[in-house]
């Protein structure tokens, strides 16, 4: 299947999922596909990494600000800046953009928030950026207190330890809401005094700070663990969806979106955490429900991989079916796949989510990699 078969003038997002973060082949193929898409009018790429941090990467690829080493260190969350294929992507985008006019340069976006399974950061720096841009004098640090009280694991795992429902956090949410209104109400004056890009940067920081305040508020709810992880997973993906829709509104053309399948699939996402079954709507499910056919989805599939010690799939599984059809890697229309079984030979430490019938039924195509790479991957989270 040619990737151009998934494209038409109405497409806003081409979502490309990987079934595990630990197999480098998917990011390598992503880089190759993005180079093709750039020549087909795509405006940029959005990765599963923190949106605010990624602003530094975009400054580098569009304007040459900073250095490659610096943006790989500071411009990614979840340790994704350590991945060689991400470094190659950023270096290639800088080279591609260097001699092009501004209107034709590719953009780099993150669409995630800087949260891990067991912690989330303080909203302080995000809110302070917006405050300073607006020229206000709110004592944000006085209300947040020490950043570590927000970031520590107990603040997410234990409602009683969370600062998210304190009077100070309530006050911060009111201040942040008021600042957002002021940002829009003053947009003509602010943009004239600074630039549209700086206004958008302030808005991105402010919405990130608001999102974290809401996330921590959910962590403060005294509910059982299953309800806690369900709510936090749902909130994270809701923020990711909001970021994607915002990226669509500011870009000049379609965007390639790359993330774990569970964040992009159209059907309900599921995660087993010990005795808990967590189910929520992914960013892809939310965006697809709002954007319709403007959202196209390719889910990733893996046959075997030395990097994560994954063996050959059973022939009756989706991966086994694709393994007989694909030599190295390739795209297959999802509608062409016959009904098959879900793979059962995986281990949670591999971070691999096998294909199932609902995920395939909700996809437009499947990208299958038959053998992966021959190298061990970094241990990543997210």
C-alpha contacts under 8 A as a table, 3 or more apart, distances in Angstrom:
res1	aa1	res2	aa2	distance
1	X	5	X	7.39
1	X	330	X	7.33
1	X	331	X	5.21
1	X	332	X	5.67
1	X	333	X	6.93
2	X	5	X	5.74
2	X	331	X	7.23
3	X	6	X	5.71
3	X	7	X	7.33
3	X	331	X	7.51
4	X	7	X	5.19
5	X	8	X	7.97
6	X	296	X	7.01
6	X	364	X	7.70
7	X	10	X	7.99
7	X	11	X	6.27
8	X	11	X	5.82
10	X	293	X	7.67
10	X	294	X	5.71
11	X	14	X	7.27
11	X	254	X	6.29
11	X	293	X	7.02
11	X	294	X	4.21
11	X	295	X	6.28
11	X	296	X	7.23
12	X	248	X	6.72
12	X	253	X	6.92
12	X	254	X	4.36
12	X	255	X	6.28
12	X	294	X	5.09
12	X	295	X	6.19
13	X	248	X	7.93
13	X	254	X	5.59
13	X	255	X	5.09
13	X	256	X	5.93
13	X	257	X	6.66
13	X	294	X	6.37
13	X	295	X	4.94
13	X	296	X	6.17
14	X	254	X	7.47
14	X	255	X	6.38
14	X	256	X	4.92
14	X	257	X	6.04
14	X	295	X	6.24
14	X	296	X	4.91
14	X	297	X	6.04
14	X	298	X	7.62
15	X	256	X	5.91
15	X	257	X	4.52
15	X	258	X	6.03
15	X	259	X	7.96
15	X	264	X	6.70
15	X	295	X	7.31
15	X	296	X	6.00
15	X	297	X	4.79
15	X	298	X	5.99
16	X	30	X	7.79
16	X	256	X	7.21
16	X	257	X	5.93
16	X	258	X	4.97
16	X	259	X	6.81
16	X	261	X	7.85
16	X	264	X	7.77
16	X	297	X	6.26
16	X	298	X	4.86
16	X	299	X	6.05
16	X	300	X	7.21
17	X	258	X	5.81
17	X	259	X	5.24
17	X	260	X	5.16
17	X	261	X	4.37
17	X	262	X	7.99
17	X	264	X	6.43
17	X	265	X	7.90
17	X	297	X	7.78
17	X	298	X	6.09
17	X	299	X	4.64
17	X	300	X	5.11
18	X	21	X	6.81
18	X	26	X	6.21
18	X	258	X	7.61
18	X	259	X	6.23
18	X	260	X	4.82
18	X	261	X	5.37
18	X	299	X	6.57
18	X	300	X	4.52
18	X	301	X	7.15
19	X	260	X	5.87
19	X	261	X	5.47
19	X	262	X	7.94
19	X	299	X	7.53
19	X	300	X	5.26
19	X	301	X	5.98
19	X	302	X	7.21
19	X	351	X	7.81
19	X	352	X	5.49
19	X	353	X	5.52
19	X	354	X	7.10
20	X	23	X	6.24
20	X	260	X	6.42
20	X	261	X	7.96
20	X	350	X	7.33
20	X	351	X	5.19
20	X	352	X	4.64
20	X	353	X	6.80
21	X	24	X	7.47
21	X	260	X	6.82
21	X	351	X	6.89
21	X	380	X	6.86
21	X	381	X	7.94
22	X	307	X	7.18
22	X	308	X	6.65
22	X	350	X	7.14
22	X	351	X	6.98
22	X	377	X	5.30
22	X	378	X	6.50
22	X	379	X	6.68
22	X	380	X	6.95
23	X	26	X	6.66
23	X	305	X	7.26
23	X	307	X	6.08
23	X	308	X	6.78
23	X	372	X	6.57
23	X	373	X	7.04
23	X	377	X	6.26
24	X	27	X	5.67
24	X	28	X	6.52
24	X	85	X	7.40
24	X	372	X	7.42
24	X	373	X	6.65
24	X	377	X	6.71
25	X	28	X	5.11
25	X	29	X	6.20
25	X	369	X	7.60
25	X	372	X	5.46
25	X	373	X	5.84
26	X	29	X	5.16
26	X	30	X	6.01
26	X	300	X	7.82
26	X	369	X	7.79
27	X	30	X	4.80
27	X	31	X	6.24
27	X	85	X	5.93
27	X	86	X	7.30
28	X	31	X	5.24
28	X	32	X	6.62
28	X	85	X	5.77
29	X	32	X	5.11
29	X	33	X	6.17
30	X	33	X	5.12
30	X	34	X	5.99
30	X	258	X	7.79
31	X	34	X	5.16
31	X	35	X	6.34
31	X	85	X	7.58
31	X	89	X	6.04
32	X	35	X	5.31
32	X	36	X	6.70
33	X	36	X	5.15
33	X	37	X	6.21
34	X	37	X	4.84
34	X	38	X	6.00
34	X	45	X	7.82
34	X	256	X	7.19
35	X	38	X	5.23
35	X	39	X	6.86
36	X	39	X	5.46
36	X	40	X	6.67
37	X	40	X	4.81
37	X	41	X	6.55
37	X	42	X	5.56
38	X	41	X	5.50
38	X	42	X	4.89
38	X	43	X	6.95
38	X	44	X	7.62
38	X	106	X	7.59
39	X	42	X	7.22
41	X	253	X	6.77
41	X	254	X	7.42
42	X	106	X	7.84
42	X	253	X	5.62
42	X	254	X	4.93
42	X	255	X	5.78
42	X	256	X	7.44
43	X	104	X	7.81
43	X	105	X	7.47
43	X	106	X	5.33
43	X	107	X	6.30
43	X	251	X	6.57
43	X	252	X	6.08
43	X	253	X	4.88
43	X	254	X	5.70
43	X	255	X	5.80
44	X	106	X	4.84
44	X	107	X	4.35
44	X	108	X	5.76
44	X	109	X	7.53
44	X	251	X	7.92
44	X	253	X	7.93
44	X	254	X	7.25
44	X	255	X	5.04
44	X	256	X	6.51
45	X	106	X	7.83
45	X	107	X	6.46
45	X	108	X	5.34
45	X	109	X	6.09
45	X	255	X	5.28
45	X	256	X	4.68
45	X	257	X	5.85
45	X	258	X	7.66
46	X	108	X	6.16
46	X	109	X	4.45
46	X	110	X	5.22
46	X	111	X	6.16
46	X	255	X	6.89
46	X	256	X	6.21
46	X	257	X	4.77
46	X	258	X	6.31
47	X	109	X	6.38
47	X	110	X	4.96
47	X	111	X	6.23
47	X	112	X	7.72
47	X	257	X	6.00
47	X	258	X	5.02
47	X	259	X	6.12
48	X	110	X	5.97
48	X	111	X	5.83
48	X	112	X	5.33
48	X	258	X	6.47
48	X	259	X	5.05
48	X	260	X	7.74
49	X	53	X	8.00
49	X	54	X	7.25
49	X	76	X	5.86
49	X	77	X	5.35
49	X	78	X	6.93
49	X	80	X	7.35
49	X	110	X	4.81
49	X	111	X	6.09
49	X	112	X	4.89
49	X	113	X	6.87
49	X	114	X	7.29
50	X	53	X	5.47
50	X	54	X	6.15
50	X	76	X	6.33
50	X	77	X	5.47
50	X	110	X	5.20
50	X	111	X	6.15
50	X	112	X	4.59
50	X	113	X	4.61
50	X	114	X	5.06
51	X	54	X	5.14
51	X	55	X	6.74
51	X	109	X	6.39
51	X	110	X	4.01
51	X	111	X	4.96
51	X	112	X	5.68
51	X	113	X	6.29
51	X	204	X	7.75
51	X	243	X	7.81
52	X	55	X	5.51
52	X	110	X	7.35
52	X	113	X	7.98
52	X	204	X	6.71
52	X	205	X	6.30
52	X	208	X	7.45
53	X	56	X	6.08
53	X	57	X	7.57
53	X	74	X	6.74
53	X	75	X	4.54
53	X	76	X	5.87
53	X	77	X	7.21
53	X	110	X	7.62
54	X	57	X	4.99
54	X	58	X	6.35
54	X	75	X	4.81
54	X	76	X	6.06
54	X	108	X	7.22
54	X	109	X	5.84
54	X	110	X	5.25
55	X	58	X	5.08
55	X	59	X	6.22
55	X	75	X	7.12
55	X	108	X	7.83
55	X	109	X	7.01
55	X	110	X	7.83
55	X	201	X	7.95
56	X	59	X	5.03
56	X	60	X	6.34
56	X	65	X	7.91
56	X	71	X	6.19
56	X	74	X	7.73
56	X	75	X	5.53
57	X	60	X	5.09
57	X	61	X	6.25
57	X	71	X	5.48
57	X	72	X	7.63
57	X	75	X	5.49
57	X	90	X	7.53
57	X	108	X	6.66
57	X	109	X	7.98
58	X	61	X	5.17
58	X	62	X	5.84
58	X	63	X	7.92
58	X	107	X	6.05
58	X	108	X	4.87
58	X	109	X	6.79
59	X	62	X	5.43
59	X	63	X	5.44
59	X	64	X	6.54
59	X	65	X	5.52
59	X	66	X	7.96
60	X	63	X	5.40
60	X	64	X	4.24
60	X	65	X	4.51
60	X	66	X	6.10
60	X	67	X	7.10
60	X	68	X	7.53
60	X	71	X	7.40
60	X	94	X	6.89
61	X	64	X	5.85
61	X	65	X	7.86
61	X	90	X	6.58
61	X	91	X	7.55
61	X	93	X	5.66
61	X	94	X	4.10
61	X	95	X	7.84
61	X	97	X	6.80
61	X	106	X	7.74
61	X	107	X	7.36
61	X	108	X	7.31
62	X	94	X	6.52
62	X	97	X	6.13
62	X	98	X	7.42
62	X	102	X	7.67
62	X	105	X	6.31
62	X	106	X	7.00
62	X	107	X	6.80
63	X	98	X	7.72
64	X	67	X	7.47
64	X	94	X	7.05
64	X	98	X	7.91
66	X	70	X	6.62
66	X	71	X	7.10
67	X	70	X	5.20
67	X	71	X	6.33
68	X	71	X	5.41
68	X	72	X	6.13
68	X	87	X	7.89
68	X	90	X	7.74
68	X	91	X	7.11
69	X	72	X	5.30
69	X	73	X	6.23
70	X	73	X	5.13
70	X	74	X	5.99
70	X	75	X	7.67
71	X	74	X	5.06
71	X	75	X	4.67
71	X	76	X	7.56
72	X	75	X	5.61
72	X	76	X	6.44
72	X	81	X	4.63
72	X	82	X	7.02
72	X	87	X	6.70
73	X	76	X	6.82
73	X	81	X	5.87
73	X	82	X	7.50
74	X	77	X	7.93
74	X	81	X	7.79
75	X	81	X	7.17
76	X	79	X	6.71
76	X	80	X	5.82
76	X	81	X	5.13
77	X	80	X	6.07
77	X	81	X	7.18
77	X	114	X	6.09
78	X	114	X	7.45
78	X	116	X	7.35
78	X	380	X	6.83
78	X	381	X	6.06
78	X	382	X	6.13
79	X	82	X	5.75
79	X	83	X	7.78
79	X	380	X	6.54
79	X	381	X	7.81
80	X	83	X	5.59
80	X	86	X	7.28
80	X	380	X	7.58
81	X	86	X	6.56
81	X	87	X	6.98
82	X	86	X	7.74
82	X	87	X	7.71
83	X	86	X	5.42
83	X	87	X	6.54
83	X	378	X	7.67
84	X	87	X	5.03
84	X	88	X	6.23
85	X	88	X	4.97
85	X	89	X	6.15
86	X	89	X	4.99
86	X	90	X	6.29
87	X	90	X	5.26
87	X	91	X	6.17
88	X	91	X	5.14
88	X	92	X	6.01
89	X	92	X	5.17
89	X	93	X	6.15
90	X	93	X	5.15
90	X	94	X	6.28
91	X	94	X	5.24
91	X	95	X	6.35
92	X	95	X	5.10
92	X	96	X	6.04
93	X	96	X	4.97
93	X	97	X	6.08
93	X	106	X	6.84
94	X	97	X	5.26
94	X	98	X	5.97
95	X	98	X	5.32
96	X	99	X	7.43
96	X	100	X	7.63
96	X	105	X	7.71
96	X	106	X	7.89
97	X	100	X	5.33
97	X	101	X	7.97
97	X	104	X	7.72
97	X	105	X	5.01
97	X	106	X	6.50
100	X	104	X	6.14
100	X	105	X	6.21
101	X	104	X	5.58
101	X	105	X	6.65
102	X	105	X	5.40
109	X	247	X	7.82
111	X	240	X	5.44
111	X	241	X	7.85
111	X	243	X	5.36
111	X	244	X	6.08
112	X	236	X	7.76
112	X	239	X	7.33
112	X	240	X	5.13
112	X	243	X	7.50
113	X	208	X	7.19
113	X	236	X	7.17
113	X	239	X	7.38
113	X	240	X	7.12
114	X	120	X	6.61
114	X	121	X	6.94
115	X	118	X	7.99
115	X	119	X	6.09
115	X	120	X	4.46
115	X	121	X	6.85
115	X	382	X	7.99
116	X	119	X	5.24
116	X	120	X	6.18
116	X	381	X	7.19
116	X	382	X	6.08
117	X	381	X	7.98
117	X	382	X	7.12
118	X	153	X	5.31
118	X	156	X	6.28
118	X	157	X	6.80
119	X	151	X	5.59
119	X	152	X	6.04
119	X	153	X	4.95
119	X	154	X	7.93
119	X	155	X	7.18
119	X	156	X	5.72
120	X	150	X	6.88
120	X	151	X	5.21
120	X	152	X	7.73
120	X	156	X	7.31
120	X	212	X	7.58
120	X	216	X	7.78
121	X	147	X	7.27
121	X	148	X	7.94
121	X	150	X	5.90
121	X	151	X	4.60
121	X	212	X	7.52
122	X	125	X	7.48
122	X	144	X	7.50
122	X	147	X	5.28
122	X	148	X	7.50
122	X	149	X	7.99
122	X	150	X	5.13
122	X	151	X	6.13
122	X	212	X	7.32
123	X	126	X	5.65
123	X	127	X	6.25
123	X	144	X	7.74
123	X	208	X	7.67
123	X	209	X	4.66
123	X	210	X	7.44
123	X	212	X	5.83
123	X	213	X	6.50
124	X	127	X	5.33
124	X	128	X	6.02
124	X	140	X	6.35
124	X	141	X	6.32
124	X	144	X	6.35
124	X	147	X	7.44
124	X	209	X	7.23
125	X	128	X	5.07
125	X	129	X	6.17
125	X	209	X	7.96
126	X	129	X	5.31
126	X	130	X	6.68
126	X	205	X	4.77
126	X	206	X	5.86
126	X	208	X	6.59
126	X	209	X	5.08
127	X	130	X	5.27
127	X	131	X	6.13
127	X	140	X	7.17
127	X	176	X	7.02
127	X	205	X	6.74
127	X	206	X	5.57
127	X	209	X	5.54
127	X	210	X	7.98
128	X	131	X	4.89
128	X	132	X	6.02
128	X	140	X	6.48
129	X	132	X	5.30
129	X	133	X	6.24
129	X	202	X	6.62
129	X	205	X	6.68
129	X	206	X	7.64
130	X	133	X	5.07
130	X	134	X	6.20
130	X	179	X	7.62
130	X	202	X	5.04
130	X	203	X	7.10
130	X	205	X	6.42
130	X	206	X	5.67
131	X	134	X	5.19
131	X	135	X	6.11
131	X	136	X	5.36
131	X	137	X	7.13
131	X	138	X	7.07
131	X	179	X	7.37
132	X	135	X	4.93
132	X	136	X	6.21
132	X	137	X	7.83
133	X	136	X	7.91
133	X	202	X	6.65
134	X	179	X	7.89
134	X	183	X	7.11
139	X	142	X	5.33
139	X	143	X	6.67
140	X	143	X	5.29
140	X	144	X	6.23
140	X	172	X	7.44
141	X	144	X	5.10
141	X	145	X	5.65
141	X	146	X	7.81
142	X	145	X	5.51
143	X	168	X	5.28
143	X	169	X	7.18
143	X	171	X	7.90
143	X	172	X	7.01
144	X	147	X	7.08
144	X	168	X	6.95
144	X	169	X	7.15
144	X	172	X	7.97
145	X	149	X	7.61
146	X	149	X	5.80
146	X	150	X	7.72
147	X	150	X	5.61
147	X	151	X	6.42
148	X	151	X	4.82
148	X	152	X	5.75
149	X	152	X	5.91
149	X	155	X	6.93
149	X	162	X	7.90
149	X	163	X	7.21
150	X	155	X	5.90
150	X	162	X	7.08
150	X	163	X	6.46
150	X	216	X	7.94
151	X	155	X	6.81
152	X	155	X	5.66
152	X	156	X	7.56
153	X	156	X	5.65
153	X	157	X	6.16
154	X	157	X	4.91
154	X	158	X	5.27
154	X	161	X	5.88
154	X	162	X	7.11
155	X	158	X	5.89
155	X	159	X	6.89
155	X	160	X	7.95
155	X	161	X	5.02
155	X	162	X	4.06
155	X	163	X	6.87
155	X	216	X	7.88
155	X	219	X	7.22
155	X	220	X	7.84
156	X	159	X	6.96
156	X	161	X	7.83
156	X	162	X	6.36
156	X	216	X	7.16
156	X	219	X	5.22
156	X	220	X	7.54
157	X	219	X	7.24
158	X	161	X	5.37
158	X	162	X	6.55
158	X	219	X	7.50
158	X	220	X	7.41
159	X	162	X	5.23
159	X	219	X	5.86
159	X	220	X	4.15
159	X	221	X	5.75
159	X	222	X	5.51
160	X	220	X	6.73
160	X	222	X	7.64
161	X	220	X	7.69
162	X	165	X	7.17
162	X	216	X	7.02
162	X	219	X	6.56
162	X	220	X	5.20
163	X	166	X	5.55
163	X	169	X	6.86
163	X	216	X	7.16
163	X	217	X	7.86
163	X	220	X	7.15
164	X	169	X	5.70
164	X	170	X	7.92
164	X	213	X	6.59
164	X	214	X	7.71
164	X	215	X	7.88
164	X	216	X	4.49
164	X	217	X	4.18
164	X	218	X	7.39
164	X	219	X	6.89
164	X	220	X	5.52
165	X	169	X	6.04
165	X	170	X	6.67
165	X	216	X	7.73
165	X	217	X	5.46
165	X	220	X	5.82
166	X	169	X	5.18
166	X	170	X	6.38
167	X	170	X	5.02
167	X	171	X	6.17
168	X	171	X	5.04
168	X	172	X	6.18
169	X	172	X	4.94
169	X	173	X	6.30
169	X	213	X	7.14
170	X	173	X	5.23
170	X	174	X	6.54
171	X	174	X	5.21
171	X	175	X	6.27
172	X	175	X	5.01
172	X	176	X	6.00
172	X	213	X	7.94
173	X	176	X	5.05
173	X	177	X	6.07
173	X	210	X	6.76
173	X	213	X	6.71
174	X	177	X	5.15
174	X	178	X	6.17
175	X	178	X	5.11
175	X	179	X	6.11
176	X	179	X	5.01
176	X	180	X	6.22
176	X	206	X	7.09
176	X	209	X	7.76
176	X	210	X	6.41
177	X	180	X	5.15
177	X	181	X	6.49
177	X	210	X	7.72
178	X	181	X	5.20
178	X	182	X	6.22
179	X	182	X	4.93
179	X	183	X	5.97
180	X	183	X	5.01
180	X	184	X	6.50
180	X	203	X	7.44
180	X	206	X	7.07
181	X	184	X	5.38
181	X	185	X	6.01
182	X	185	X	4.94
182	X	186	X	5.81
183	X	186	X	5.42
183	X	187	X	5.91
183	X	203	X	7.44
184	X	187	X	4.97
185	X	188	X	7.93
186	X	189	X	5.57
186	X	190	X	5.94
187	X	190	X	5.04
187	X	191	X	5.79
187	X	199	X	7.44
188	X	191	X	5.45
188	X	192	X	6.14
189	X	192	X	5.17
189	X	193	X	6.15
190	X	193	X	5.11
190	X	194	X	5.99
190	X	195	X	7.44
190	X	199	X	6.98
191	X	194	X	5.08
191	X	195	X	4.56
191	X	196	X	5.13
191	X	198	X	7.58
191	X	199	X	6.17
192	X	195	X	6.23
194	X	198	X	6.39
194	X	199	X	7.46
195	X	198	X	5.24
195	X	199	X	6.33
196	X	199	X	5.07
196	X	200	X	6.23
197	X	200	X	5.16
197	X	201	X	6.16
198	X	201	X	4.90
198	X	202	X	6.24
199	X	202	X	5.20
199	X	203	X	6.30
200	X	203	X	4.97
200	X	204	X	6.09
201	X	204	X	5.12
201	X	205	X	6.30
202	X	205	X	5.17
202	X	206	X	6.11
203	X	206	X	4.99
203	X	207	X	6.02
204	X	207	X	5.33
204	X	208	X	6.11
205	X	208	X	5.12
205	X	209	X	6.22
206	X	209	X	5.06
206	X	210	X	6.19
207	X	210	X	4.99
207	X	211	X	5.97
208	X	211	X	5.00
208	X	212	X	6.24
209	X	212	X	5.17
209	X	213	X	6.29
210	X	213	X	5.08
210	X	214	X	6.31
211	X	214	X	5.15
211	X	215	X	6.10
211	X	239	X	6.77
212	X	215	X	4.84
212	X	216	X	6.04
213	X	216	X	5.25
213	X	217	X	6.09
214	X	217	X	4.91
214	X	218	X	6.35
215	X	218	X	5.22
215	X	219	X	6.41
215	X	232	X	6.71
215	X	235	X	6.56
215	X	236	X	7.58
216	X	219	X	4.84
216	X	220	X	6.32
217	X	220	X	5.15
217	X	221	X	6.89
218	X	221	X	5.38
218	X	228	X	7.58
218	X	231	X	7.00
218	X	232	X	6.80
219	X	228	X	6.82
219	X	232	X	7.17
221	X	228	X	7.66
223	X	227	X	6.14
223	X	228	X	6.12
224	X	227	X	5.51
224	X	228	X	6.17
225	X	228	X	4.90
225	X	229	X	6.15
225	X	276	X	7.74
226	X	229	X	5.43
226	X	230	X	6.06
226	X	276	X	5.64
226	X	277	X	6.91
226	X	278	X	6.46
227	X	230	X	5.07
227	X	231	X	6.04
228	X	231	X	5.30
228	X	232	X	6.16
229	X	232	X	5.10
229	X	233	X	5.89
229	X	278	X	6.68
230	X	233	X	5.25
230	X	234	X	6.07
230	X	278	X	5.24
230	X	279	X	6.18
230	X	280	X	6.38
231	X	234	X	5.07
231	X	235	X	6.03
232	X	235	X	5.06
232	X	236	X	6.11
233	X	236	X	5.25
233	X	237	X	6.35
233	X	280	X	6.78
234	X	237	X	5.31
234	X	238	X	6.04
234	X	280	X	5.40
234	X	281	X	6.30
234	X	282	X	7.14
235	X	238	X	4.97
235	X	239	X	6.22
236	X	239	X	5.24
236	X	240	X	6.28
237	X	240	X	4.79
237	X	241	X	6.07
237	X	263	X	6.88
237	X	281	X	7.32
237	X	282	X	5.36
237	X	283	X	4.71
238	X	241	X	5.06
238	X	242	X	6.22
238	X	282	X	7.36
238	X	283	X	5.93
238	X	286	X	7.36
239	X	242	X	5.00
239	X	243	X	6.20
239	X	283	X	7.84
240	X	243	X	5.09
240	X	244	X	6.29
240	X	283	X	5.70
241	X	244	X	5.07
241	X	245	X	6.26
241	X	283	X	4.47
241	X	284	X	6.99
241	X	286	X	6.36
241	X	287	X	5.89
242	X	245	X	5.25
242	X	246	X	6.19
243	X	246	X	5.03
243	X	247	X	6.11
244	X	247	X	4.99
244	X	248	X	6.22
244	X	287	X	7.72
245	X	248	X	5.06
245	X	249	X	6.41
245	X	287	X	7.22
246	X	249	X	5.12
246	X	250	X	6.57
247	X	250	X	5.38
247	X	251	X	6.11
248	X	251	X	5.44
248	X	253	X	7.89
248	X	254	X	7.47
248	X	255	X	7.51
251	X	254	X	7.48
259	X	263	X	6.49
259	X	264	X	6.84
260	X	263	X	5.61
260	X	264	X	6.84
261	X	264	X	5.20
261	X	265	X	5.74
261	X	299	X	5.96
261	X	300	X	6.77
261	X	353	X	7.98
262	X	265	X	5.77
262	X	269	X	5.68
262	X	270	X	7.68
262	X	282	X	6.61
263	X	269	X	7.65
263	X	282	X	4.89
263	X	283	X	5.50
263	X	284	X	6.06
264	X	282	X	6.15
264	X	283	X	5.89
264	X	284	X	3.94
264	X	285	X	6.77
264	X	297	X	7.47
265	X	268	X	7.55
265	X	269	X	7.37
265	X	282	X	6.69
265	X	283	X	7.99
265	X	284	X	5.39
265	X	285	X	6.06
265	X	297	X	7.25
265	X	299	X	7.26
265	X	359	X	6.43
265	X	362	X	6.97
265	X	363	X	7.12
266	X	282	X	7.33
266	X	284	X	5.65
266	X	285	X	4.13
266	X	286	X	7.86
266	X	288	X	6.71
266	X	359	X	7.14
266	X	362	X	5.38
266	X	363	X	7.08
267	X	281	X	7.43
267	X	282	X	7.95
267	X	285	X	6.26
267	X	358	X	6.34
267	X	359	X	6.00
267	X	362	X	6.09
268	X	279	X	6.65
268	X	280	X	5.83
268	X	281	X	5.13
268	X	282	X	6.78
268	X	285	X	7.28
269	X	279	X	5.54
269	X	280	X	5.38
269	X	281	X	5.94
269	X	282	X	6.10
270	X	277	X	7.10
270	X	278	X	5.63
270	X	279	X	4.57
270	X	280	X	6.77
271	X	277	X	6.07
271	X	278	X	5.13
271	X	279	X	6.56
272	X	275	X	7.22
272	X	276	X	5.81
272	X	277	X	4.89
272	X	278	X	6.24
273	X	276	X	5.02
273	X	277	X	6.47
273	X	278	X	7.38
281	X	284	X	7.96
281	X	285	X	5.80
281	X	286	X	6.63
282	X	285	X	5.08
282	X	286	X	6.33
283	X	286	X	5.16
283	X	287	X	6.09
284	X	287	X	5.14
284	X	288	X	5.75
285	X	288	X	5.17
285	X	289	X	6.09
286	X	289	X	5.27
286	X	290	X	6.48
287	X	290	X	5.15
287	X	291	X	5.73
287	X	292	X	7.83
287	X	295	X	7.22
288	X	291	X	5.08
288	X	292	X	5.10
288	X	293	X	7.42
288	X	294	X	7.66
288	X	295	X	5.50
289	X	292	X	5.67
291	X	294	X	5.35
291	X	295	X	6.04
292	X	295	X	6.00
293	X	296	X	6.64
296	X	363	X	7.78
296	X	364	X	6.41
297	X	363	X	5.32
297	X	364	X	5.31
297	X	365	X	6.62
298	X	363	X	6.04
298	X	364	X	5.91
298	X	365	X	4.70
298	X	366	X	5.22
298	X	367	X	6.41
299	X	359	X	7.97
299	X	360	X	7.69
299	X	363	X	6.51
299	X	365	X	6.57
299	X	366	X	4.93
299	X	367	X	6.09
300	X	366	X	5.82
300	X	367	X	4.82
300	X	368	X	5.98
300	X	369	X	7.88
301	X	319	X	6.55
301	X	354	X	7.38
301	X	355	X	6.86
301	X	366	X	6.80
301	X	367	X	5.94
301	X	368	X	4.52
301	X	369	X	6.23
302	X	305	X	7.50
302	X	319	X	6.54
302	X	368	X	5.69
302	X	369	X	4.95
302	X	370	X	5.93
302	X	371	X	7.22
302	X	372	X	7.14
303	X	310	X	7.90
303	X	311	X	7.58
303	X	312	X	6.11
303	X	313	X	6.04
303	X	319	X	5.63
303	X	320	X	7.00
303	X	322	X	7.86
303	X	323	X	6.00
303	X	368	X	7.37
303	X	369	X	6.17
303	X	370	X	4.53
303	X	371	X	5.84
303	X	372	X	7.64
304	X	309	X	7.76
304	X	310	X	5.07
304	X	311	X	4.93
304	X	312	X	5.13
304	X	313	X	7.02
304	X	370	X	6.21
304	X	371	X	4.84
304	X	372	X	6.46
305	X	308	X	5.74
305	X	309	X	5.74
305	X	310	X	4.93
305	X	311	X	6.67
305	X	371	X	5.43
305	X	372	X	4.90
305	X	373	X	6.45
305	X	374	X	7.26
306	X	309	X	4.67
306	X	310	X	6.34
306	X	311	X	7.96
306	X	371	X	7.96
306	X	372	X	7.22
306	X	373	X	6.69
306	X	374	X	5.45
306	X	375	X	6.65
306	X	376	X	7.00
307	X	310	X	7.79
307	X	372	X	7.54
307	X	373	X	6.44
307	X	374	X	6.07
307	X	375	X	5.13
307	X	376	X	4.07
307	X	377	X	5.54
308	X	350	X	5.53
308	X	376	X	6.86
308	X	377	X	7.21
309	X	350	X	7.71
310	X	346	X	7.04
310	X	350	X	7.79
311	X	345	X	7.99
312	X	320	X	7.78
313	X	317	X	6.96
313	X	319	X	6.07
313	X	320	X	5.07
313	X	323	X	7.92
313	X	343	X	7.07
313	X	345	X	7.55
314	X	317	X	5.75
314	X	319	X	7.72
314	X	320	X	5.42
314	X	343	X	7.24
315	X	318	X	7.98
315	X	319	X	7.67
315	X	320	X	4.19
315	X	321	X	6.01
316	X	320	X	6.02
316	X	321	X	6.58
316	X	340	X	5.98
316	X	341	X	5.96
317	X	320	X	4.96
317	X	321	X	6.14
317	X	340	X	5.20
317	X	341	X	4.41
317	X	342	X	5.48
317	X	343	X	5.56
318	X	321	X	5.05
318	X	322	X	6.21
318	X	339	X	7.84
318	X	340	X	5.32
318	X	341	X	6.22
318	X	342	X	6.62
318	X	343	X	7.36
318	X	355	X	6.36
318	X	356	X	7.42
319	X	322	X	5.07
319	X	323	X	5.87
319	X	343	X	7.38
319	X	354	X	7.89
319	X	355	X	7.25
319	X	368	X	7.81
320	X	323	X	4.88
320	X	324	X	6.53
321	X	324	X	5.62
321	X	325	X	6.74
321	X	340	X	7.75
322	X	325	X	4.96
322	X	326	X	5.92
322	X	368	X	6.75
322	X	370	X	8.00
323	X	326	X	5.48
323	X	327	X	7.33
323	X	368	X	7.81
323	X	370	X	5.76
324	X	327	X	7.63
326	X	329	X	5.92
326	X	330	X	6.18
326	X	368	X	7.13
326	X	369	X	7.68
326	X	370	X	6.59
327	X	330	X	7.91
327	X	370	X	6.50
328	X	369	X	6.04
328	X	370	X	5.21
328	X	371	X	6.74
329	X	367	X	7.09
329	X	368	X	5.43
329	X	369	X	4.34
329	X	370	X	5.91
330	X	367	X	5.68
330	X	368	X	5.64
330	X	369	X	6.90
331	X	365	X	6.48
331	X	366	X	5.59
331	X	367	X	4.60
331	X	368	X	6.52
332	X	336	X	7.22
332	X	337	X	7.98
332	X	365	X	5.49
332	X	366	X	5.26
332	X	367	X	6.57
332	X	368	X	7.79
333	X	336	X	5.50
333	X	337	X	7.37
333	X	364	X	6.17
333	X	365	X	4.27
333	X	366	X	6.36
334	X	337	X	5.60
334	X	360	X	6.03
334	X	361	X	6.87
334	X	363	X	6.03
334	X	364	X	5.41
334	X	365	X	4.45
334	X	366	X	5.89
335	X	338	X	7.96
335	X	361	X	7.35
335	X	364	X	7.40
335	X	365	X	7.71
339	X	357	X	7.03
340	X	357	X	7.27
341	X	356	X	7.04
341	X	357	X	7.70
342	X	354	X	6.47
342	X	355	X	6.12
342	X	356	X	5.13
342	X	357	X	7.57
343	X	346	X	7.36
343	X	354	X	5.68
343	X	355	X	7.17
343	X	356	X	7.97
344	X	354	X	7.87
346	X	350	X	7.10
346	X	352	X	6.85
346	X	354	X	7.87
347	X	350	X	5.57
347	X	351	X	7.44
347	X	352	X	7.49
348	X	351	X	5.43
348	X	352	X	6.96
355	X	359	X	6.47
355	X	360	X	6.82
356	X	359	X	5.51
356	X	360	X	6.33
357	X	360	X	5.25
357	X	361	X	6.01
358	X	361	X	5.04
358	X	362	X	6.17
359	X	362	X	5.20
359	X	363	X	6.39
360	X	363	X	5.20
360	X	365	X	7.98
360	X	366	X	7.62
363	X	366	X	7.22
369	X	372	X	5.94
